[in-house]
């Protein structure tokens, strides 16, 4: 078990990324009860937006100085795509049966993938992403790579900022009101359309931060990266209690750590040699999801909502 | 409103109809290809992934096949026959490969198919092609069971599909060659084994393991990865604590690139793989590739006299993409089909036979020529008789050939 600190660090880095993406699922679901399956692709275009910023910066520009600009560039692209999707794909379907926007989301996800595949230069295969130079940081028995440190720093900062926004600002409180009861919120003078767009935009901005972290951590981005990660992040959102922003981050961290520990240790349990390792980690992660949902159907931090399924 | 939706509907229908007509007329033009001159147009289908992760390899295959066809036309290799390639993209997906196979079979002008890249796609193509007596030659498939049947390990070799040939050697040869090179030349006796659970990767890892343990080496741990993942840190942590001196990975470069980099972030041991990682893209996706090892089929094309002409011609033809790992093998695979057509035409008194497909298939066993990668001919299973293998290592950011040998199991 001497590798435990390292495995925990691996899991937390992965989980921080899941959590950042999961915010997008949870915010949109909390307000319009829509599972935005295109959110994985919002994450993906954010990565390509950040990459574009890096590529058009003059040579010799240090990556450290470029990162804030890359995050900004990724956010601009992600938010633009997400708000456009809300305006043209989801708003016309508001009030339609719930399956219609769900199918739209899946369609939109395929469209976004294919657009990047078709039009972004050299995106038909994995595209190299700039990586931070520098040695790993040794901390409490774990070696942390610069890309991982970025995620471990970015996630809590983002969460604090989001918590402040939702609880302290006027728009944030409007958001909570809309989530609780959209009709009453409207009667109280809240512009719910604007609130919904804001929810999409915030989710997209967080996805862009996650995408920059993904690129820095793994050294590449690809047009397909949103699919698997989107699915995992959605799982994290459900695990933490969909609709709850802190739950999304907690769910992400739990899922990430569960995957790392399953990879690391299941095979060492006597008799379980066949069921451990990288190929089975998803099975264990989803088993955990099922168990949590059996005990707490509303998720780790979710509140029980009686009138909505 | 009613009028508007009617308008949209009409527009959609008209557009659809026009598109279909456009397709139809293009096909017709292809059929009327033998206009003035009396040359018969013969189509060689090419199936490879020209988009997606593996497109670097796939585009090299497409271009090299095209080059072979053009060379045959220029030299008038088969009098009275003009060769045309028809490339299709299989996106490295078996279901797309299946559709491509159906397309090739239904086009009667297609008399042979070069490809695919992936063994898992070959598996879905073999039966339809054999039923249609359509010859298929893969430059890249290394899955042993493709030619020797599912029970080859037990010594019960049986050729399952008569229309399938390949110019690449099998995983059996490649994995064993890698094990021997790592153990005897590199003196590495402890290896962590990993694969991506696909036909190619798992087969390669299995044959590596068999030979490596037979030689006296020790497999200190085994694991499998999901090929779409890019974060392998949890597995790498296990490798670090296993005492392994190298990691052998059965799989392809999109996952192997990040895996190798994350491996070296944690521990300074090399990653070794098969021809699936022997690509320039492995180096662009992996900033710490230095010292990594790979095996590939054939001698490096750059070192063969027979290949000089291929490389010069390829450059002269001005293809945008590199010929990559399978360029030479693809050229030979295409040329094998061209030679088979030549034999079939010669047997028919110099005229193109009406039923070219079965005639070409019959002629395949008689094909024998000196190709880009060495002498090309096929044994009773459809395998190449050339078992030349080469080990490569990354040096100064480039793949450098280290050792070549005609491997005998």
Interface residues (C-beta under 8 A of the other chain):
Chain A: X2 X3 X6 X7 X10 X11 X13 X14 X117 X124 X125 X126 X128 X131 X136 X143 X145 X148 X214 X217 X218 X219 X220 X222 X224 X225 X227 X228 X259 X260 X263 X264 X267 X277 X278 X279 X281 X282
Chain B: X51 X52 X53 X54 X55 X56 X194 X197 X222 X223 X224 X225 X226 X228 X229 X230 X231 X232 X233 X234 X235 X237 X238 X240 X241 X254 X257 X258 X261 X265 X266 X281 X284 X285 X286 X287
